[in-house]
Amino acid sequence: MRIGLLTEGGYPYVSGEAGAWCDRLVRGLEQHEFDVYALSRSEREEAGGWVPLPPQVGRVRTAALWETEDDGIVLGRRARRRFAEHYGELATALCTTPPGDPSASAEEVPDGRSALEADRFATALYGLAELARDEGGLTTALRSETAVRALERACRAPGAHRSARGARVPDLLAVAARLERALRPLSLDWYEDDDLGSVDLCHAASGGTAALPGLLARHFCDIPLLVTEYGVRLRTHYLTEPDSSPAIRSLLAAFHGRLAAETYRQAAVITSGNTHARRWQERCGADRAKLRTVHPGMDPAPFAEAGESPECADPQTLVWVGRVEPAKDLVSLLHAFAEIRRAEPTASLRIVGAPAGPEGAAYLAHCKGLAAQLFPDEADGPHAVGHNPVSFEEIGGPELPSRAYAYASGTLVVLSSVVEGFPAGLVEAMFCGRATVSTDAGAVVEAIGGTGLVVPPRNPRALAEACIALLRDPERRDRLGAAARARALELFTVEQNTTAFHGMYLEILSRTPARRVVLDDTGEPLPFGVPAEAHVPGRWSDAAARVAARGGPGPARTGSGWVTDGPVRATDVRVADSSVRVTDSPVRATAPVSATEGVSR
């Protein structure tokens, strides 16, 4: 089948978020075709280039969210009236959303007002999308004075909540600019029959703006949508807007909450990487029946050597690996290590990681200063050079050419975070067969299960006691490390991840009405003419059917797996020399035939 992969600030850019996960997914599902639709966040991201793409990626289309150039489209009087009406309805839905309630689900509001506002938001959103399609774009209109005045009227109207009523002119300008950037996918030309309308399924690699093209493909072309969130975008918005005014925070939170709720309502299946993200999705309005938990898939091969040789590690070395930033709480780790040194004078700590931006660089300098105060350079004698038991290192040097070497250098891996999503670093340590001591943040407990020790965050004494217990008990440490490696190989591999998504692709298409109707010789629709799995790589050698797109006669797509001139016959398929032979047995009205059944390479 053909998948439209939707990303924002991610794949296929080298520096994109979640790019590695998307690359593993595409390469692991080589039986499918992928068209990538990528939204970039910065010029630097685009300048970094793309990762090498596998052959199953047929097309890549990109659009920039960071550019500020006008599209030069001037709306006529009737179009301006339509824009003012739809944008005003959108602004009204945002101003009447209660602050702190991301989706304001109808179940929580007995008078049904929330359901009305959700319908108002959806109607306005799709109205703007249809206007953008008719006029060729809305970038200039979304940045115009008309948009700001519509937003101001909604904030001053009766029924607007207190935060919206307090919005000043700078707040309104900031919100309008942010909304224009978030709604920029409305102006793209991706939603035609030969573009997103030609895929079998849209898979959004995150929520928020990345899922908006999927919503429009469903609205215009009835393409089913699958949404995957390893970090809930609405939660990220709350964490990254601490310095904005209350009016800006409330209006943008209302927009992202309404967009998340509409995305969850329209999606056929919603997946999360852990139960922590899943709870956020439910809080934002996701139907529990649509939710699936699919843990991120990681490649265990780079860590196999360390996992198979745990005895090579230094039994007195603790290792921390990750990005250096305040959320990792290295200060508590250093205070905990001071207590560890008092109990185990030969212990050492390796902090391995690069700072995350200017804030991370300042935090790293602070931690180095704290380590110098807590652990003055120690010397074995009066004429020896002192050394500090805490070292700060980065991956890529001669001693640590890879992350696997970092984990392999110590016998115990420590995580001290106060904020954490899915702890990929812990999973890497589990692949290496290392015992772990972690703080209870994010999905840590879900990831390690019972294969490591977990302590409360911001508690250096508890962290130190857990580390000391494992340093003094090598047999227990080895048992935990072996159990951790077995758990990681069972739950967190690429094969587990890709198999889960392959099953969901087939499940969604099996429940989706066929948009391409196969006609028999008399012009009547042929029942079960296009099973969900009929689109396989390669060409059909016996092509004799006429295919109609969305109910009308017309040419079929050739060269990509769709038959063109005759009834589909798919009971016996053989693949040899990149060609497909189809026998003369007609398709029966039975369960769909899997694309992998009867196929030999």
C-alpha positions as CSV (number, residue, x, y, z in Angstrom):
1,M,0.0,0.0,0.0
2,R,1.0,3.6,-0.3
3,I,1.5,5.6,2.9
4,G,1.7,9.4,3.2
5,L,4.1,10.1,6.1
6,L,3.5,13.5,7.6
7,T,6.2,15.2,9.7
8,E,7.0,18.5,11.3
9,G,10.6,19.4,12.0
10,G,11.6,15.8,11.6
11,Y,12.2,13.2,8.8
12,P,13.8,13.4,6.3
13,Y,15.9,16.3,7.7
14,V,19.2,15.3,9.3
15,S,18.6,17.4,12.4
16,G,14.9,16.7,12.7
17,E,13.2,15.4,15.8
18,A,12.1,11.7,15.7
19,G,14.0,11.4,12.4
20,A,15.6,8.2,13.5
21,W,12.3,6.6,14.4
22,C,10.7,7.5,11.0
23,D,13.8,6.2,9.2
24,R,13.6,2.9,11.0
25,L,9.9,2.6,10.3
26,V,10.3,3.3,6.5
27,R,13.2,0.9,6.1
28,G,11.5,-1.8,8.2
29,L,8.3,-1.7,6.1
30,E,10.0,-2.2,2.7
31,Q,6.8,-3.9,1.4
32,H,5.0,-0.5,1.4
33,E,5.6,2.7,-0.6
34,F,6.0,6.0,1.2
35,D,5.4,9.5,0.2
36,V,6.9,12.0,2.7
37,Y,5.3,15.4,3.4
38,A,7.6,17.4,5.6
39,L,7.1,20.7,7.3
40,S,10.4,22.4,8.3
41,R,10.8,24.7,11.3
42,S,13.9,26.7,10.5
43,E,16.3,27.6,7.7
44,R,19.1,25.9,9.6
45,E,17.1,22.6,9.5
46,E,16.7,22.8,5.8
47,A,20.3,23.7,5.2
48,G,21.4,20.6,7.1
49,G,20.0,18.4,4.3
50,W,18.3,15.1,4.3
51,V,19.2,11.7,5.5
52,P,19.8,9.0,2.8
53,L,16.4,7.8,1.7
54,P,15.5,4.1,1.0
55,P,14.1,3.1,-2.4
56,Q,10.6,2.7,-1.0
57,V,10.3,6.5,-0.6
58,G,8.7,7.5,-3.9
59,R,8.2,11.3,-3.3
60,V,9.2,14.0,-0.8
61,R,7.3,17.3,-0.6
62,T,8.4,20.0,1.8
63,A,7.0,23.3,3.0
64,A,8.5,25.9,5.4
65,L,6.8,27.1,8.5
66,W,9.5,29.6,9.3
67,E,9.3,31.8,6.2
68,T,7.4,35.2,6.5
69,E,7.0,36.1,2.9
70,D,3.5,37.0,1.7
71,D,1.9,34.8,-1.0
72,G,0.8,37.9,-3.0
73,I,-2.8,36.6,-3.1
74,V,-5.4,39.4,-2.8
75,L,-8.9,38.2,-1.9
76,G,-11.9,39.7,-3.6
77,R,-14.8,41.1,-1.7
78,R,-16.8,37.9,-1.5
79,A,-13.7,35.9,-0.4
80,R,-12.8,38.5,2.2
81,R,-16.3,38.2,3.6
82,R,-16.0,34.4,3.8
83,F,-12.6,34.7,5.4
84,A,-13.8,37.1,8.1
85,E,-16.7,34.8,8.8
86,H,-14.7,31.6,9.2
87,Y,-11.8,33.3,11.1
88,G,-14.2,35.0,13.4
89,E,-15.9,31.6,14.2
90,L,-12.4,30.1,14.9
91,A,-11.5,33.0,17.2
92,T,-14.8,32.7,19.0
93,A,-14.3,29.0,19.6
94,L,-10.9,29.8,21.2
95,C,-12.1,32.7,23.3
96,T,-14.9,30.6,24.8
97,T,-12.8,27.6,25.6
98,P,-12.3,27.4,29.4
99,P,-8.6,28.0,30.4
100,G,-6.9,24.9,31.6
101,D,-9.2,22.5,29.8
102,P,-7.4,21.4,26.6
103,S,-10.4,19.8,24.9
104,A,-13.3,20.7,27.1
105,S,-15.0,17.5,26.3
106,A,-18.8,17.4,26.2
107,E,-18.9,14.8,28.9
108,E,-17.4,17.3,31.4
109,V,-19.8,20.1,30.4
110,P,-23.4,19.1,31.0
111,D,-25.0,21.9,29.0
112,G,-23.4,20.7,25.8
113,R,-21.6,24.1,25.2
114,S,-18.3,22.3,24.7
115,A,-19.7,20.2,21.9
116,L,-21.0,23.3,20.2
117,E,-17.7,25.0,20.4
118,A,-15.9,21.9,19.1
119,D,-18.2,21.9,16.1
120,R,-17.7,25.6,15.6
121,F,-13.9,25.1,15.6
122,A,-14.1,22.3,13.1
123,T,-16.5,24.1,10.8
124,A,-14.3,27.2,10.8
125,L,-11.2,25.2,10.2
126,Y,-12.5,23.4,7.2
127,G,-14.2,26.5,5.9
128,L,-10.8,28.2,5.9
129,A,-9.3,25.2,4.2
130,E,-11.9,25.3,1.4
131,L,-11.4,29.0,1.0
132,A,-7.6,28.5,0.7
133,R,-8.2,25.8,-1.9
134,D,-10.5,28.1,-3.9
135,E,-8.3,31.1,-3.8
136,G,-4.8,29.5,-3.9
137,G,-3.7,30.3,-0.3
138,L,-4.5,32.4,2.8
139,T,-1.0,33.3,4.1
140,T,-1.5,37.1,3.5
141,A,-5.1,37.0,4.8
142,L,-4.1,35.2,8.0
143,R,-1.6,37.9,8.7
144,S,-3.9,40.8,7.8
145,E,-5.6,43.4,9.9
146,T,-8.9,41.6,9.2
147,A,-7.6,38.6,11.2
148,V,-6.4,40.8,14.1
149,R,-9.7,42.7,14.3
150,A,-11.7,39.4,14.2
151,L,-9.6,38.1,17.1
152,E,-10.1,41.3,19.0
153,R,-13.9,41.2,18.5
154,A,-14.0,37.6,19.8
155,C,-12.0,38.5,22.9
156,R,-14.3,41.5,23.7
157,A,-17.5,39.6,23.0
158,P,-19.9,38.4,25.8
159,G,-19.0,34.9,26.9
160,A,-15.3,35.2,26.4
161,H,-13.3,34.0,29.3
162,R,-11.3,36.3,31.6
163,S,-7.9,35.7,30.1
164,A,-9.1,36.4,26.6
165,R,-10.8,39.6,27.7
166,G,-7.5,40.9,29.1
167,A,-5.7,40.6,25.8
168,R,-3.9,43.7,24.7
169,V,-2.9,44.8,21.2
170,P,0.6,43.2,21.4
171,D,-1.0,40.0,22.6
172,L,-3.5,39.9,19.7
173,L,-0.7,40.5,17.2
174,A,1.4,37.7,18.7
175,V,-1.5,35.3,18.7
176,A,-2.5,36.1,15.2
177,A,1.1,35.5,14.0
178,R,1.3,32.2,15.8
179,L,-2.1,31.1,14.4
180,E,-0.9,32.0,10.9
181,R,2.1,29.8,11.2
182,A,0.1,26.9,12.7
183,L,-2.5,27.2,9.9
184,R,0.0,27.5,7.0
185,P,-0.7,24.0,5.8
186,L,-4.1,25.2,4.8
187,S,-2.5,27.1,1.9
188,L,-0.5,24.1,0.5
189,D,-1.3,22.5,-2.8
190,W,-1.0,18.9,-1.4
191,Y,-4.6,18.0,-1.4
192,E,-5.3,17.0,-5.0
193,D,-6.1,13.5,-6.4
194,D,-2.6,13.0,-7.7
195,D,-1.0,14.1,-4.4
196,L,-2.2,13.2,-0.9
197,G,-5.4,12.2,-2.5
198,S,-3.6,9.3,-4.2
199,V,-2.2,7.6,-1.0
200,D,-4.0,4.8,0.8
201,L,-3.3,6.1,4.3
202,C,-1.9,9.2,6.0
203,H,0.4,8.5,8.9
204,A,1.2,11.7,11.0
205,A,4.4,11.2,12.9
206,S,3.2,13.7,15.6
207,G,0.2,15.7,16.5
208,G,-0.4,19.4,16.1
209,T,0.5,21.1,12.8
210,A,2.0,17.9,11.4
211,A,-1.4,16.2,11.6
212,L,-3.2,19.1,9.9
213,P,-2.4,18.0,6.3
214,G,-3.9,14.6,7.3
215,L,-7.1,16.2,8.5
216,L,-7.4,18.1,5.2
217,A,-6.7,14.9,3.2
218,R,-9.5,13.2,5.1
219,H,-11.8,16.2,4.5
220,F,-11.1,16.6,0.8
221,C,-10.2,13.1,-0.3
222,D,-11.5,10.8,2.5
223,I,-8.1,9.4,3.2
224,P,-7.9,7.5,6.6
225,L,-5.6,9.0,9.2
226,L,-3.2,7.4,11.7
227,V,-1.6,9.6,14.4
228,T,1.5,8.6,16.3
229,E,2.7,10.7,19.3
230,Y,5.8,9.8,21.2
231,G,5.6,13.2,22.9
232,V,2.2,14.9,23.1
233,R,2.5,18.3,21.4
234,L,0.0,20.0,23.6
235,R,2.0,19.0,26.7
236,T,5.1,20.4,24.9
237,H,3.3,23.6,24.3
238,Y,2.5,24.0,28.0
239,L,6.1,23.4,28.9
240,T,7.6,25.8,26.4
241,E,5.3,28.9,27.0
242,P,6.2,29.9,30.5
243,D,7.0,33.6,29.8
244,S,4.1,34.6,27.7
245,S,1.2,36.7,29.0
246,P,-1.9,34.9,30.3
247,A,-3.9,36.0,27.2
248,I,-1.4,34.5,24.8
249,R,-1.0,31.3,26.8
250,S,-4.8,30.7,27.1
251,L,-5.6,31.5,23.4
252,L,-2.8,29.4,22.0
253,A,-3.6,26.6,24.5
254,A,-7.2,26.7,23.4
255,F,-6.2,26.5,19.7
256,H,-3.8,23.5,20.3
257,G,-6.3,21.8,22.5
258,R,-9.1,22.2,19.9
259,L,-6.8,21.0,17.1
260,A,-5.7,18.0,19.1
261,A,-9.4,17.1,19.9
262,E,-10.4,17.4,16.2
263,T,-7.3,15.3,15.2
264,Y,-8.2,12.6,17.7
265,R,-11.9,12.7,16.6
266,Q,-11.0,12.2,12.9
267,A,-8.1,9.7,13.3
268,A,-8.9,6.0,12.7
269,V,-6.2,4.9,15.2
270,I,-4.1,6.9,17.7
271,T,-0.8,5.5,19.0
272,S,1.4,6.6,21.8
273,G,4.9,5.5,22.9
274,N,4.0,5.0,26.6
275,T,1.1,5.2,29.0
276,H,2.2,8.6,30.2
277,A,1.5,10.1,26.7
278,R,-1.6,8.0,26.4
279,R,-3.1,9.6,29.5
280,W,-2.4,13.0,28.0
281,Q,-4.2,11.9,24.8
282,E,-7.2,10.8,26.8
283,R,-7.2,14.1,28.6
284,C,-7.2,15.9,25.3
285,G,-10.3,14.1,24.1
286,A,-9.0,10.9,22.4
287,D,-11.5,8.0,22.4
288,R,-10.0,5.2,24.4
289,A,-11.2,2.6,21.8
290,K,-8.9,4.2,19.2
291,L,-5.8,4.2,21.4
292,R,-2.9,1.8,21.0
293,T,0.5,1.8,22.8
294,V,3.5,1.1,20.5
295,H,6.8,1.5,22.2
296,P,9.6,3.1,20.1
297,G,11.6,0.7,18.2
298,M,15.4,0.8,18.6
299,D,18.3,-1.1,17.0
300,P,20.0,-3.3,19.6
301,A,22.9,-4.3,17.2
302,P,25.3,-1.4,18.3
303,F,24.9,-2.5,21.9
304,A,25.2,-6.3,21.4
305,E,28.9,-6.5,22.3
306,A,28.5,-4.6,25.5
307,G,25.4,-6.7,26.4
308,E,27.1,-10.0,25.8
309,S,30.2,-9.0,27.9
310,P,29.0,-7.4,31.1
311,E,32.0,-8.5,33.0
312,C,34.3,-6.0,31.1
313,A,32.8,-3.0,33.0
314,D,34.6,-1.3,35.9
315,P,32.6,-2.5,39.0
316,Q,33.1,0.9,40.7
317,T,32.1,3.2,37.9
318,L,28.7,4.9,37.5
319,V,27.6,6.3,34.2
320,W,25.1,9.0,33.2
321,V,24.4,9.5,29.5
322,G,22.2,12.1,27.9
323,R,21.7,15.7,26.9
324,V,22.9,18.2,29.5
325,E,20.0,20.5,30.5
326,P,18.3,21.5,33.8
327,A,15.5,18.9,33.4
328,K,18.1,16.2,33.9
329,D,18.9,17.4,37.4
330,L,22.6,16.7,37.4
331,V,22.9,18.8,40.6
332,S,21.0,16.2,42.6
333,L,23.1,13.5,41.0
334,L,26.3,15.2,42.1
335,H,25.1,15.6,45.7
336,A,24.0,11.9,45.6
337,F,27.5,10.9,44.4
338,A,29.0,12.8,47.3
339,E,27.2,10.4,49.7
340,I,28.2,7.5,47.5
341,R,31.9,8.5,47.8
342,R,31.7,8.5,51.6
343,A,30.4,5.0,51.5
344,E,32.5,3.7,48.6
345,P,35.7,5.8,48.4
346,T,36.8,4.2,45.1
347,A,33.7,4.9,43.2
348,S,33.8,7.2,40.1
349,L,31.1,9.0,38.0
350,R,31.2,9.6,34.3
351,I,28.8,12.2,33.0
352,V,28.6,11.8,29.2
353,G,26.7,14.2,27.0
354,A,26.7,17.5,25.2
355,P,24.8,20.6,26.3
356,A,21.4,21.3,24.8
357,G,21.6,24.9,23.6
358,P,22.8,28.0,25.5
359,E,20.8,27.1,28.6
360,G,22.4,23.6,28.6
361,A,25.9,25.1,28.2
362,A,25.3,27.4,31.2
363,Y,24.0,24.5,33.2
364,L,27.0,22.3,32.3
365,A,29.4,25.1,33.5
366,H,27.4,25.2,36.8
367,C,27.7,21.5,37.2
368,K,31.4,21.5,36.6
369,G,31.8,24.2,39.2
370,L,29.8,22.2,41.7
371,A,31.8,19.0,41.0
372,A,35.0,21.0,41.7
373,Q,33.6,22.2,45.0
374,L,32.2,18.8,46.1
375,F,35.3,16.8,45.0
376,P,38.6,18.7,45.3
377,D,41.3,17.1,43.2
378,E,42.5,14.0,45.1
379,A,46.1,12.8,44.9
380,D,47.6,9.4,46.0
381,G,50.6,11.1,47.5
382,P,52.3,14.4,48.1
383,H,54.1,14.3,44.7
384,A,51.3,12.9,42.6
385,V,48.9,14.8,40.4
386,G,45.3,14.9,41.7
387,H,42.2,13.9,39.9
388,N,38.5,14.4,40.2
389,P,36.3,11.3,40.6
390,V,33.7,13.1,38.4
391,S,34.5,13.4,34.7
392,F,32.5,15.4,32.0
393,E,32.9,13.9,28.6
394,E,31.2,13.8,25.1
395,I,30.6,11.1,22.6
396,G,33.1,11.0,19.7
397,G,36.5,11.1,21.5
398,P,39.0,8.3,21.4
399,E,37.8,6.8,24.7
400,L,34.1,7.1,23.9
401,P,33.6,6.7,20.1
402,S,29.9,5.7,20.6
403,R,27.2,5.6,23.2
404,A,27.7,1.8,23.5
405,Y,31.3,2.4,24.8
406,A,29.9,4.9,27.4
407,Y,27.4,2.4,28.8
408,A,30.0,-0.4,28.7
409,S,32.5,1.6,30.7
410,G,30.5,1.4,33.9
411,T,28.7,-1.2,35.8
412,L,25.7,0.9,36.8
413,V,23.7,3.5,34.7
414,V,22.0,6.4,36.6
415,L,19.1,8.6,35.5
416,S,18.3,11.6,37.7
417,S,15.7,13.5,35.5
418,V,12.7,15.4,36.9
419,V,11.0,15.6,33.5
420,E,11.3,12.7,31.1
421,G,9.3,11.3,28.2
422,F,10.2,7.9,27.0
423,P,13.7,7.2,28.4
424,A,15.6,6.0,25.3
425,G,18.9,6.2,27.1
426,L,17.7,3.7,29.7
427,V,16.6,1.4,27.0
428,E,20.1,1.6,25.5
429,A,21.6,0.8,28.8
430,M,19.2,-2.2,29.1
431,F,20.4,-3.4,25.7
432,C,23.9,-3.3,27.1
433,G,22.8,-5.5,30.1
434,R,23.4,-2.8,32.7
435,A,21.6,-2.4,35.9
436,T,19.9,1.0,36.3
437,V,19.0,3.4,39.1
438,S,16.4,5.9,38.0
439,T,14.1,8.6,39.2
440,D,10.3,8.1,38.8
441,A,9.7,10.6,35.9
442,G,7.7,10.1,32.7
443,A,7.6,6.6,31.4
444,V,10.7,5.3,33.4
445,V,8.8,2.7,35.4
446,E,7.0,1.5,32.3
447,A,10.3,1.1,30.4
448,I,12.3,-0.7,33.0
449,G,9.5,-2.7,34.7
450,G,11.1,-4.6,37.6
451,T,14.6,-4.7,36.1
452,G,16.0,-1.7,37.9
453,L,15.7,0.5,41.0
454,V,13.4,3.6,41.0
455,V,13.6,6.4,43.5
456,P,11.6,9.7,43.8
457,P,13.0,12.7,41.8
458,R,14.9,15.4,43.6
459,N,15.9,13.1,46.4
460,P,19.8,12.7,46.4
461,R,19.8,10.6,49.5
462,A,17.4,8.0,48.1
463,L,19.4,8.0,44.8
464,A,22.6,7.5,46.7
465,E,21.2,4.6,48.8
466,A,20.0,2.7,45.8
467,C,23.4,3.1,44.0
468,I,25.3,2.0,47.1
469,A,23.1,-1.1,47.4
470,L,23.8,-2.2,43.9
471,L,27.5,-1.4,44.1
472,R,27.8,-3.6,47.1
473,D,25.8,-6.5,45.6
474,P,27.3,-7.6,42.3
475,E,25.2,-10.7,42.0
476,R,22.0,-8.7,42.3
477,R,23.4,-6.2,39.9
478,D,24.1,-8.9,37.3
479,R,20.7,-10.4,37.7
480,L,19.0,-7.0,37.1
481,G,21.2,-6.3,34.1
482,A,20.4,-9.7,32.5
483,A,16.7,-9.2,33.1
484,A,16.9,-5.7,31.7
485,R,18.5,-6.9,28.5
486,A,15.9,-9.6,28.0
487,R,13.1,-7.1,28.5
488,A,14.5,-4.6,26.0
489,L,15.0,-7.3,23.4
490,E,11.4,-8.4,23.8
491,L,9.7,-5.0,23.9
492,F,11.8,-2.3,22.3
493,T,13.3,-3.5,19.1
494,V,12.7,-2.2,15.6
495,E,11.0,-5.4,14.6
496,Q,8.4,-5.1,17.3
497,N,7.6,-1.5,16.3
498,T,7.4,-2.1,12.5
499,T,5.3,-5.3,13.0
500,A,2.8,-3.3,15.1
501,F,2.4,-0.5,12.5
502,H,2.1,-3.0,9.6
503,G,-0.8,-4.7,11.4
504,M,-2.4,-1.3,12.0
505,Y,-2.1,-0.3,8.4
506,L,-3.9,-3.4,7.3
507,E,-6.5,-3.0,10.0
508,I,-7.3,0.5,9.0
509,L,-7.6,-0.2,5.3
510,S,-9.7,-3.3,6.0
511,R,-12.3,-1.0,7.7
512,T,-12.1,1.8,5.1
513,P,-14.5,1.8,2.2
514,A,-12.8,1.4,-1.2
515,R,-12.4,4.8,-2.9
516,R,-11.5,3.2,-6.2
517,V,-14.3,1.2,-7.8
518,V,-13.5,-1.6,-10.2
519,L,-16.0,-1.9,-13.0
520,D,-16.8,-5.1,-14.9
521,D,-17.4,-5.4,-18.6
522,T,-20.9,-4.1,-18.3
523,G,-19.9,-1.0,-16.4
524,E,-21.2,-2.3,-13.0
525,P,-19.1,-2.1,-9.9
526,L,-17.3,-5.4,-9.2
527,P,-17.7,-6.4,-5.5
528,F,-14.5,-7.0,-3.6
529,G,-12.6,-5.9,-6.8
530,V,-9.9,-4.0,-4.8
531,P,-9.1,-5.7,-1.5
532,A,-7.2,-3.6,1.0
533,E,-3.9,-5.4,0.3
534,A,-4.2,-5.4,-3.5
535,H,-1.6,-2.6,-3.9
536,V,1.7,-4.4,-3.7
537,P,5.1,-3.3,-5.2
538,G,5.7,-4.3,-8.8
539,R,3.5,-4.4,-11.9
540,W,0.5,-6.6,-12.7
541,S,1.3,-8.5,-15.9
542,D,-2.3,-9.4,-16.7
543,A,-3.9,-6.0,-16.4
544,A,-7.4,-5.7,-17.9
545,A,-9.8,-3.8,-15.5
546,R,-11.1,-0.3,-15.6
547,V,-10.7,1.6,-12.4
548,A,-12.8,4.6,-11.3
549,A,-11.5,7.0,-8.8
550,R,-14.1,7.9,-6.1
551,G,-17.0,6.6,-8.1
552,G,-16.5,7.9,-11.6
553,P,-14.8,6.2,-14.6
554,G,-11.3,7.1,-15.3
555,P,-7.8,5.8,-15.8
556,A,-6.1,3.9,-13.1
557,R,-2.7,4.6,-11.7
558,T,-0.1,2.6,-13.6
559,G,3.4,1.6,-12.6
560,S,2.5,1.6,-8.9
561,G,0.6,-1.6,-8.5
562,W,-3.0,-0.9,-9.5
563,V,-4.5,-3.0,-12.3
564,T,-5.9,-1.2,-15.3
565,D,-8.0,-3.2,-17.6
566,G,-9.9,-6.2,-16.2
567,P,-11.2,-7.9,-13.2
568,V,-8.8,-8.2,-10.3
569,R,-7.8,-11.8,-9.7
570,A,-5.7,-12.2,-6.6
571,T,-6.1,-15.7,-5.2
572,D,-2.7,-16.9,-6.3
573,V,0.2,-14.5,-6.5
574,R,3.8,-15.3,-7.3
575,V,6.7,-12.8,-7.4
576,A,9.6,-13.6,-9.6
577,D,12.2,-11.3,-11.3
578,S,10.3,-8.3,-10.0
579,S,7.1,-9.3,-11.8
580,V,3.8,-10.5,-10.5
581,R,1.7,-13.3,-12.2
582,V,-2.0,-13.5,-11.4
583,T,-4.0,-16.7,-12.1
584,D,-7.4,-16.8,-13.6
585,S,-9.4,-17.4,-10.3
586,P,-11.8,-14.5,-9.6
587,V,-11.9,-12.7,-6.3
588,R,-14.5,-14.2,-4.0
589,A,-16.6,-12.3,-1.4
590,T,-14.5,-13.5,1.5
591,A,-12.1,-12.0,4.0
592,P,-9.3,-9.8,2.5
593,V,-6.2,-11.7,1.3
594,S,-3.0,-10.7,3.1
595,A,-0.4,-9.2,0.8
596,T,2.2,-11.6,2.3
597,E,0.2,-14.8,1.8
598,G,1.4,-16.8,-1.2
599,V,4.3,-14.4,-1.9
600,S,7.8,-15.8,-2.2
601,R,11.0,-14.0,-2.9
